[in-house]
Amino acid sequence: MALKVIGGDVRMVDPAEYDKDIPRVQEHLRKFERAFGKVRRTHKGHPVEEIRQALLEEFESEGLIVWSEVADDAARRIAEEQADEV
């Protein structure tokens, strides 16, 4: 069994039910990748805090709630890239 947060409550979920959640997870991933890619194209090599703020704005525009640690890691990765890298 796995845990699932539903309306602030943590509940046990039967792994057999995972398949019905896959489309929602895939959509979340598409939104994350879209936001990450947009910021990456415009902020590569910029300061981490500037990138982090841009990421948070893009995540919000996509309707995503992202953990702070995820935003921090994504910002660091973009900051470490050179402006001419793909």
N, C-alpha and C positions, 0 to 999 in steps of 0.2 A: 504494500500500500504506500501511497505517496500523500504528501500534504498539499492542499490547495487553499488559497485565501479567497473567501467568498464574502463580500461585504464586510471585511474586517475580521471575520471569523476564520479560523484555520480548521479545515475539515480533512478527514481521510478520503482519498479518492481511489477507486478501484482502477488498477492499471488497464483493465479492459476498456475503460472509458477514454483513454488517451487519444484514440483515433478521432473522436469527435472534436477534440481541442486542436488538432493539428492545423486546420485552416486558419484559426485565430492566431496561432503562434507564427505561422508563415506570414500572415499579414503584418504582424508586429515586426517581424524581421525585415520585411520589405520597407516598412516605414523607417526603421532604424537605419537601414542601408542608404535609403534616399537622403535622410537628414545628414548622415555621416559623409556621404559623397559630396553633397552640396557644400558643406563647410570645408571639407578637404580641398576641393577645387579652389576655393576663395581664400583660405587661411593657411595653406601649407607653409611651414616655417615661421609662423607668427608666434608671439608669446603664448604660453599655455593658458593663462587666465583669459586672454582675449578669445582664444579658440573655445575654451570651456563655455564662455558666455554665449558665443555664437551657436554652439551645439545645443545649449539649453533652450535657446530661442527656436531653433529648428525642431528640436524634439517636441516642444510645446505646440508649434504650428502643425505638427503631424499628429497631435493628440496623444503623445507618448509620455509616460512617467518613467524616468530612468534613474536608477540608483546613482548617488553622487560618485561612488567609486567607479562606476562604468563611464560616466561623463569625464571624470578625471583621467582615466586610462586612455579613452579615445582622444582627449585633448593632447595628452603627452605624445601619443603616436603620431598625430598630425603635426605637432610642433617639431618632432624629430626629423620629419621628411624635408628634403630640400625642395625649393620652389620649382626646380626643373624636373623633378621626379614625377613619374606617372602615378 
